[in-house]
Amino acid sequence: MNGSFLNRLRKGDLLLGTILTLPSPEVAELLSRSGLDWLFVDMEHTLLDVQHVQRILQAVGKEFPCLVRVPSMDEALIRKVLETGPSGIVVPHVNTPEEVEMILRWSKYPPEGTRSVGISRAQGYGLSLEDYMDRANETIVVVPQVEHIDAVNNIESIVRVPGLSAIFVGPYDLSGSMGKLGKVTDPEVQELIRKVKGACLKVGLVPGIFGVDAAAVKPYIDIGYSLIAIGLDTSYLLKAIQQTLSFLQREKGTS
């Protein structure tokens, strides 16, 4: 499965996903059957823990790609999350090439890295241990999240760290680091978003980004972003309810 996701990623295919925030295997399973290409499972801004992540991955199955955003640059937690068997990880607030090298080292088995060998879901509980160890270093996707002006200033050196496939932009935190919190369409914020895209494409990396809805992500797709997270599970639920109520209230007013 992960080889297929990685191949599509590297080819620059448009991969549309959404952010999963609810600790619900059922919601994850539903989203995996919705036509999305992947799921962004968020541990940073939610109550999701490692057990939730594993149950979510079990619900969607091995064939559906999931990238798990860990809360921080934490070696022990990254190791635990990888043991649950995701397609890869997203690591927030990465600002320097040295930090990129560090998270890559933590995510790879020797000799490329320092990841410890365990027997968990990722290794088929031991049934596919050798096969997993043989291919994990090549197929696990490690995605640094660029969401600070310092990271953008270092982007030319960040994208040249060997072992990366993609960079993911956090536009809201990026805008905050520029003194423009939430103003993601501000021309200066957009200029940095284009700068990250350009640096990625120059060296063959995939640029990824989040947008709150289809209208927000369309301009990013138009300029070359291809790993896209659109909205949140909770926002889709809320909007569907609001649209239903709004329709019925309008109908009531015309009857």
N, C-alpha and C positions, 0 to 999 in steps of 0.2 A: 504493500500500500504506500509506504512512505517514499519508495523510489518513484512511484507515479506522481505523487504530489511534488516531489523535488524536481522531477523532470519538467512538469508544467510550470513550476516556479521559475526555473532557469530559462525556459523558453520564452518567458515573458507573457505567458497567457494571463488574461484578465481573470483574477481569482476573487470572487465576491463572497464575503463572510459577514458575520455580525459578532458583537461582543456578548458573551454569556456571563451574566452576573448572578443568576438565581441558582441556589444549591439544589437543583432539581434534575435528576436524570431524565425525567419525562419531558421536560422542556428541551433539554439537549437533544433527545431522540427526535422530538418533533422537528426541531430546527434542522437536524441532519437529513430529514426527509423532505425539506421544503424546496429544494433546488439550489441551496447555497453550495459553494465550493469548499468552504472550510469554516471552522469556528475558532474564535479568539476567546479562550477561557480565562477570565480575569480573576486572579487572586490578589491583585494590588489594591483595588478599591472596593472589595466585597468581603463577605464573611466566608468565602470558599476556603477550605483547608485541603490538605493532601488527600484525605479520605473522600471528600466531595469530588475532587478531580478524578480520582480513580473510578468512582461510580459513574461519573459523567462519561468517561472514556469507554467504560464497559457498555453503557447504554447506547452509544452511537456506533460502537463496533470498530474493528480494526481497519475497515475500508474507508472510514470517513476521517479526513485530516483535521486535527486539532492542534493549535499552538497555545500553550499555556503561558500567560504572563505571570511570572513570579513577583512577589512583592518588592524584592530588592536584590542587590548583588550579595547573595548569601550562598556560600558553597554547599553547606549541608542541605539547605532547602532545595537548591537546584538539583542536587543528587537525588533527593527523595521524589521530586516531581518527575524526573526522568525515569525513575523506577516504575512509575504508573503507566508508562508506555505512550506518551504523546508523540505527535509528529515532530515536535520541537518546542522550544521555549522562546518567549520574548522577555528580555531583561530591561527594565525601565531605568531611566536616568543615567545612561551611559554617556560619558562626556569626553573620554580620551581613548587613544588607541591602546594604551596600557590596560585600561579597564576591559576593552574588547578582548585582548589577548588573555586576560585573566579568566573571563567567563567561558571562553573557548577551551581553555585548559581544564577548567572544572568539568566541562561537559563531555570531554573525550577520554577514552581509555588510553593507557600507556601503549606506545611510547609518545603519542601526540599530546597526551594530557595526564591528569591525575585522578580521573574518575575511578571510584572503587567498584569492584565487581560484586554484585548482589544477585539474588535469585528472587525475582518478583514478577509482576504482571508483564513488564517489558520483555523479559526473557522467557515468557511462556511458563513461568514457575519452574524453570529448569529444563523444560522439554525442548526449548530452542535456544539454549544458552550459547552454544558455540556459534551458531548462525547469527544470533543477535550481536555478539561481540565482534564478529568478523565484519559486519556491515554498519554498526552503529556510528562509528566515527565519520563515515561518509554520508549517511542518510539522515541523521538527526539534524534538524534545522535550528541554528542558533541565531536569533535576531536581536541585535541591540536596538533599543528605542532611543531615538534622537529627539529630545524634547526640551533642550535648553540652548540658549544662544552660544554658550561655551562649546557645546557639541557641534553646532553648525560651524563655528570658527575652526574646529579641528576636523571637519568632515573629510577633507582631502586625504588626511593620514588615516582616519578611521576606516574608510572604505578600502584601503590598501592592505589591511590586515588579512593574511591568508586564512581561509577556512569559512568565510562568510558567504551567504547566499543572498541575504536581503537586509535592508535597513527599514525600520518602521518609525515614521514621524508621529509624535504626539503634538498636534497643533495647539491645543489649549494650554498645556504647560509651557510650550515654546512661546506663545504669546505672553504668558505671565512673566517669563524671564526677560522679556523685552519691555516690561512696564505697560503692556497692552492686554491685560488679562481678559480672555474671552473674545477679543477682537481678531478672530482668526482670518477674517477677510481684509484686514488692514493691509495696504500695499507693502509695508515693510515686512510684515509677517509672511505674506505671500512670496516676497522676494527670497526669503530664506528657505521656504518650502521648495521653490524652484531650484535654489542652489543645491539642496540635498539631492533632489532628483537628478540634476545634471552630474553631480559627483558620482552617484551610483551608476548611471548609465554609461559613464565614461569608462568604468572598469568592469562592466558586465554584471553589476549587482542589481537586484530587484528593489525598486523603491516602493514602500508601503505606507499607508496613511489611514487615519480614521476620519470619518465625517458623520454628522448626526443623522443625515438622511440622504436620499438619492440626489437631491439638488445640491447638497454640500459636496458630495464626492464627484459629481460629474466633471467639474473643472479640473480636478486632480487627474482623473482618467484621461481627459483630453490632452494633458501635457505630458503623459507618460507614466503615471503611477499605475501599478497593476496588482499589487497585493492590498486589497481594499476591505476595511471593516466599516460596515454601514450600520449606524445606530446600535441600540441595545435591545436585549430581549424585553426588558421592562418598558421601553419606549414604544415598542410595537404593540404590546398588550394595552398600554394606556391609550395610544392613538386609536386603536380599533374600538375600544369602549367609547371614547369621546366622539368618534365619527358616527357610531350607531346612535348614541343619544342625540347628537346634533341633528341627524336625519329625522329621527322620530319627533323631535321638538319642532322642526320645520314643518313636517307633515301635519302635526297637530294644529299648528298655527294657520294652515291653509284649509283645514277641514271645517 
